[in-house]
Amino acid sequence: MSEEMTIQWCLKRAELMFKCIKGFMIEMASLVGDETRTVQFLVPK
């Protein structure tokens, strides 16, 4: 982790990612149709 990547920075970045994912999932759920969708998230170690 570099000096710019403080714990606070990482927390804010994670919060932004979760908000984007939430928005994406809400948008996908609102689409019309009976089609089943699967979303997979890959997180690096």
ChimeraX attribute file (.defattr): number of C-alpha atoms within 10 A of each C-alpha:
attribute: neighborCount
match mode: 1-to-1
recipient: residues
	/A:1	6
	/A:2	5
	/A:3	5
	/A:4	9
	/A:5	11
	/A:6	11
	/A:7	10
	/A:8	10
	/A:9	11
	/A:10	12
	/A:11	12
	/A:12	12
	/A:13	13
	/A:14	12
	/A:15	12
	/A:16	12
	/A:17	12
	/A:18	12
	/A:19	12
	/A:20	12
	/A:21	13
	/A:22	12
	/A:23	12
	/A:24	11
	/A:25	12
	/A:26	11
	/A:27	10
	/A:28	12
	/A:29	12
	/A:30	8
	/A:31	9
	/A:32	7
	/A:33	7
	/A:34	6
	/A:35	6
	/A:36	6
	/A:37	7
	/A:38	4
	/A:39	6
	/A:40	5
	/A:41	6
	/A:42	5
	/A:43	5
	/A:44	4
	/A:45	3
